[in-house]
Amino acid sequence: ENYLLEYTGPQKRFMDPQVHHSAQVRISHRSQEDILQYILNYVSEDGRYNERNRNCQTFAADMFRLLTGLQAEPVTDLLTVFYRPRPMCFLYDM
């Protein structure tokens, strides 16, 4: 949260950051290289962007699930209707 506070305000990275979920990372393979490979796997599985079900909020919810093993959903009500968790897409090389 200190990071968010440091970079919040006009002419900075964030205007109104909100933390909806927070937890310890529980996945064993979590180096920078591992995380990059997970992201490449996820995008390779389906790289399309869709406002209803493949966007930054669904990516963040899936990544949170992968890293923590806990449930998470997009924060926008409309997205929760269409959201289908896909954390397994991070795990398999394409």
C-alpha positions as CSV (number, residue, x, y, z in Angstrom):
1,E,0.0,0.0,0.0
2,N,3.0,2.3,0.5
3,Y,3.7,1.9,-3.2
4,L,0.2,3.0,-4.1
5,L,0.4,6.0,-1.8
6,E,3.7,7.1,-3.2
7,Y,2.4,7.1,-6.8
8,T,-1.1,8.5,-6.2
9,G,-2.1,11.9,-7.4
10,P,-2.3,14.3,-10.4
11,Q,0.6,13.6,-12.8
12,K,1.4,10.3,-11.2
13,R,0.5,6.7,-12.0
14,F,-2.8,6.3,-10.0
15,M,-5.7,8.6,-9.3
16,D,-7.9,6.6,-7.0
17,P,-6.3,3.2,-6.3
18,Q,-8.4,0.6,-4.4
19,V,-7.2,-2.7,-3.0
20,H,-10.0,-5.3,-3.3
21,H,-7.9,-8.4,-2.5
22,S,-4.6,-8.9,-0.7
23,A,-2.9,-12.2,0.4
24,Q,0.4,-13.9,0.6
25,V,1.8,-15.5,-2.5
26,R,1.6,-19.3,-2.1
27,I,2.8,-20.6,-5.4
28,S,6.3,-22.1,-5.2
29,H,7.7,-21.1,-8.6
30,R,7.4,-17.3,-8.4
31,S,10.6,-15.8,-9.7
32,Q,10.4,-13.0,-12.2
33,E,11.2,-15.5,-15.0
34,D,8.4,-17.8,-13.7
35,I,5.8,-15.0,-13.7
36,L,6.8,-13.9,-17.2
37,Q,6.4,-17.5,-18.4
38,Y,2.9,-17.7,-16.7
39,I,1.9,-14.5,-18.5
40,L,3.2,-15.7,-21.9
41,N,1.3,-19.0,-21.4
42,Y,-1.9,-17.1,-20.5
43,V,-1.8,-14.8,-23.5
44,S,-0.8,-17.7,-25.8
45,E,-3.9,-19.6,-24.7
46,D,-6.2,-16.8,-25.9
47,G,-4.7,-13.4,-26.6
48,R,-8.0,-11.7,-27.6
49,Y,-9.3,-8.7,-25.7
50,N,-13.0,-8.5,-24.9
51,E,-14.6,-5.9,-22.7
52,R,-17.0,-8.5,-21.2
53,N,-14.8,-11.4,-20.4
54,R,-11.1,-11.0,-21.4
55,N,-9.7,-7.7,-20.0
56,C,-7.4,-6.3,-17.3
57,Q,-9.8,-7.1,-14.5
58,T,-10.3,-10.8,-15.5
59,F,-6.5,-11.1,-16.0
60,A,-5.9,-9.7,-12.5
61,A,-8.5,-12.0,-10.9
62,D,-7.0,-15.0,-12.6
63,M,-3.4,-14.0,-11.7
64,F,-4.5,-13.5,-8.0
65,R,-6.1,-17.0,-8.0
66,L,-2.9,-18.5,-9.4
67,L,-0.5,-16.8,-7.0
68,T,-2.6,-17.1,-3.8
69,G,-4.9,-20.1,-4.4
70,L,-7.8,-17.9,-3.2
71,Q,-11.0,-16.9,-5.0
72,A,-11.2,-13.5,-6.7
73,E,-13.5,-11.9,-9.2
74,P,-13.5,-8.8,-11.3
75,V,-14.6,-5.7,-9.3
76,T,-17.2,-4.5,-11.9
77,D,-20.6,-6.0,-11.3
78,L,-21.2,-6.5,-15.0
79,L,-18.0,-8.4,-15.4
80,T,-18.8,-10.8,-12.6
81,V,-21.8,-12.1,-14.6
82,F,-19.6,-13.1,-17.6
83,Y,-16.4,-14.0,-15.7
84,R,-15.2,-17.6,-16.0
85,P,-12.0,-18.3,-14.0
86,R,-9.0,-19.3,-16.1
87,P,-6.0,-19.5,-13.8
88,M,-5.1,-22.9,-15.3
89,C,-4.2,-21.0,-18.6
90,F,-1.1,-19.7,-16.8
91,L,0.3,-23.1,-16.2
92,Y,0.6,-24.8,-19.6
93,D,3.1,-23.9,-22.3
94,M,1.5,-23.4,-25.7
